[in-house]
Amino acid sequence: MFGRLQLYIVIGIFLFGALSAGYYNWRKGIEREALLEYNQHQLEQNIKDQEAIRQQLEDISTKQKEVQAANDADKKVLKEKLESINTDLNSKETAATDRPASEVLKKTVNKLKDAVK
Protein backbone atom coordinates (compact mmCIF):
# COMPACT_ATOMS: atom_id res chain seq x y z
CA MET A 1 0.00 0.00 0.00
CA PHE A 2 2.75 2.40 0.93
CA GLY A 3 5.57 2.94 -1.37
CA ARG A 4 9.11 3.58 -0.40
CA LEU A 5 8.84 7.32 -1.18
CA GLN A 6 5.71 7.72 0.89
CA LEU A 7 7.39 5.97 3.82
CA TYR A 8 10.36 8.35 3.57
CA ILE A 9 8.00 11.33 3.51
CA VAL A 10 6.13 10.12 6.62
CA ILE A 11 9.42 9.42 8.45
CA GLY A 12 10.72 12.84 7.36
CA ILE A 13 7.59 14.61 8.65
CA PHE A 14 7.77 12.69 11.93
CA LEU A 15 11.49 13.45 12.30
CA PHE A 16 10.96 17.13 11.45
CA GLY A 17 8.15 17.33 14.04
CA ALA A 18 10.26 15.67 16.73
CA LEU A 19 13.25 17.93 16.03
CA SER A 20 11.02 21.04 16.00
CA ALA A 21 9.42 20.05 19.31
CA GLY A 22 12.85 19.40 20.84
CA TYR A 23 14.19 22.74 19.60
CA TYR A 24 11.23 24.74 20.95
CA ASN A 25 11.38 22.87 24.26
CA TRP A 26 15.11 23.64 24.54
CA ARG A 27 14.52 27.28 23.65
CA LYS A 28 11.67 27.61 26.18
CA GLY A 29 13.94 26.12 28.88
CA ILE A 30 16.63 28.72 28.17
CA GLU A 31 14.04 31.53 28.35
CA ARG A 32 12.72 30.12 31.63
CA GLU A 33 16.24 29.97 33.11
CA ALA A 34 16.95 33.55 31.99
CA LEU A 35 13.71 34.74 33.58
CA LEU A 36 14.48 32.91 36.82
CA GLU A 37 17.97 34.44 36.91
CA TYR A 38 16.55 37.92 36.26
CA ASN A 39 13.99 37.46 39.05
CA GLN A 40 16.75 36.25 41.40
CA HIS A 41 18.79 39.39 40.70
CA GLN A 42 15.73 41.54 41.26
CA LEU A 43 15.06 39.89 44.63
CA GLU A 44 18.69 40.31 45.69
CA GLN A 45 18.61 44.00 44.72
CA ASN A 46 15.34 44.44 46.61
CA ILE A 47 16.92 42.92 49.74
CA LYS A 48 19.94 45.23 49.41
CA ASP A 49 17.65 48.26 49.01
CA GLN A 50 15.60 47.27 52.05
CA GLU A 51 18.76 46.85 54.12
CA ALA A 52 19.97 50.30 53.04
CA ILE A 53 16.62 51.86 53.95
CA ARG A 54 16.64 50.07 57.32
CA GLN A 55 20.13 51.44 58.01
CA GLN A 56 19.03 54.95 57.06
CA LEU A 57 16.03 54.68 59.39
CA GLU A 58 18.30 53.56 62.23
CA ASP A 59 20.60 56.53 61.54
CA ILE A 60 17.63 58.90 61.53
CA SER A 61 16.37 57.41 64.79
CA THR A 62 19.80 57.85 66.39
CA LYS A 63 20.02 61.46 65.22
CA GLN A 64 16.49 62.10 66.47
CA LYS A 65 17.41 60.78 69.92
CA GLU A 66 20.54 62.98 69.96
CA VAL A 67 18.53 66.06 68.99
CA GLN A 68 15.88 65.24 71.59
CA ALA A 69 18.56 64.89 74.30
CA ALA A 70 20.13 68.21 73.26
CA ASN A 71 16.69 69.83 73.24
CA ASP A 72 15.95 68.51 76.73
CA ALA A 73 19.29 69.85 77.97
CA ASP A 74 18.55 73.25 76.42
CA LYS A 75 15.11 73.28 78.07
CA LYS A 76 16.70 72.52 81.42
CA VAL A 77 19.23 75.35 81.03
CA LEU A 78 16.50 77.77 79.93
CA LYS A 79 14.29 76.75 82.85
CA GLU A 80 17.18 77.33 85.27
CA LYS A 81 17.84 80.77 83.77
CA LEU A 82 14.16 81.73 84.01
CA GLU A 83 14.00 80.56 87.62
CA SER A 84 17.14 82.59 88.39
CA ILE A 85 15.65 85.70 86.80
CA ASN A 86 12.36 85.13 88.60
CA THR A 87 14.19 84.72 91.91
CA ASP A 88 16.07 87.97 91.29
CA LEU A 89 12.85 89.81 90.44
CA ASN A 90 11.07 88.53 93.55
CA SER A 91 13.93 89.31 95.93
CA LYS A 92 13.57 91.97 98.66
CA GLU A 93 16.39 94.04 97.20
CA THR A 94 14.65 94.32 93.85
CA ALA A 95 11.32 95.11 95.49
CA ALA A 96 12.95 97.87 97.57
CA THR A 97 14.41 99.61 94.52
CA ASP A 98 11.29 99.11 92.38
CA ARG A 99 9.62 102.23 91.02
CA PRO A 100 7.19 103.03 88.19
CA ALA A 101 8.66 103.12 84.70
CA SER A 102 8.54 106.28 82.65
CA GLU A 103 6.12 106.59 79.74
CA VAL A 104 9.01 106.81 77.25
CA LEU A 105 10.39 103.49 78.47
CA LYS A 106 6.94 101.86 78.29
CA LYS A 107 6.40 103.08 74.73
CA THR A 108 9.87 101.93 73.69
CA VAL A 109 9.31 98.43 75.13
CA ASN A 110 5.90 98.22 73.43
CA LYS A 111 7.40 99.26 70.06
CA LEU A 112 10.20 96.71 70.43
CA LYS A 113 7.70 94.03 71.39
CA ASP A 114 5.59 94.79 68.29
CA ALA A 115 8.66 94.88 66.04
CA VAL A 116 9.63 91.33 66.99
CA LYS A 117 6.33 89.95 65.71
C-alpha positions in Angstrom: 0.0 0.0 0.0 2.7 2.4 0.9 5.6 2.9 -1.4 9.1 3.6 -0.4 8.8 7.3 -1.2 5.7 7.7 0.9 7.4 6.0 3.8 10.4 8.3 3.6 8.0 11.3 3.5 6.1 10.1 6.6 9.4 9.4 8.4 10.7 12.8 7.4 7.6 14.6 8.7 7.8 12.7 11.9 11.5 13.4 12.3 11.0 17.1 11.5 8.2 17.3 14.0 10.3 15.7 16.7 13.3 17.9 16.0 11.0 21.0 16.0 9.4 20.0 19.3 12.8 19.4 20.8 14.2 22.7 19.6 11.2 24.7 20.9 11.4 22.9 24.3 15.1 23.6 24.5 14.5 27.3 23.7 11.7 27.6 26.2 13.9 26.1 28.9 16.6 28.7 28.2 14.0 31.5 28.4 12.7 30.1 31.6 16.2 30.0 33.1 16.9 33.6 32.0 13.7 34.7 33.6 14.5 32.9 36.8 18.0 34.4 36.9 16.6 37.9 36.3 14.0 37.5 39.0 16.7 36.2 41.4 18.8 39.4 40.7 15.7 41.5 41.3 15.1 39.9 44.6 18.7 40.3 45.7 18.6 44.0 44.7 15.3 44.4 46.6 16.9 42.9 49.7 19.9 45.2 49.4 17.7 48.3 49.0 15.6 47.3 52.0 18.8 46.8 54.1 20.0 50.3 53.0 16.6 51.9 54.0 16.6 50.1 57.3 20.1 51.4 58.0 19.0 54.9 57.1 16.0 54.7 59.4 18.3 53.6 62.2 20.6 56.5 61.5 17.6 58.9 61.5 16.4 57.4 64.8 19.8 57.9 66.4 20.0 61.5 65.2 16.5 62.1 66.5 17.4 60.8 69.9 20.5 63.0 70.0 18.5 66.1 69.0 15.9 65.2 71.6 18.6 64.9 74.3 20.1 68.2 73.3 16.7 69.8 73.2 15.9 68.5 76.7 19.3 69.9 78.0 18.5 73.3 76.4 15.1 73.3 78.1 16.7 72.5 81.4 19.2 75.4 81.0 16.5 77.8 79.9 14.3 76.7 82.9 17.2 77.3 85.3 17.8 80.8 83.8 14.2 81.7 84.0 14.0 80.6 87.6 17.1 82.6 88.4 15.6 85.7 86.8 12.4 85.1 88.6 14.2 84.7 91.9 16.1 88.0 91.3 12.9 89.8 90.4 11.1 88.5 93.5 13.9 89.3 95.9 13.6 92.0 98.7 16.4 94.0 97.2 14.6 94.3 93.8 11.3 95.1 95.5 13.0 97.9 97.6 14.4 99.6 94.5 11.3 99.1 92.4 9.6 102.2 91.0 7.2 103.0 88.2 8.7 103.1 84.7 8.5 106.3 82.6 6.1 106.6 79.7 9.0 106.8 77.3 10.4 103.5 78.5 6.9 101.9 78.3 6.4 103.1 74.7 9.9 101.9 73.7 9.3 98.4 75.1 5.9 98.2 73.4 7.4 99.3 70.1 10.2 96.7 70.4 7.7 94.0 71.4 5.6 94.8 68.3 8.7 94.9 66.0 9.6 91.3 67.0 6.3 90.0 65.7 
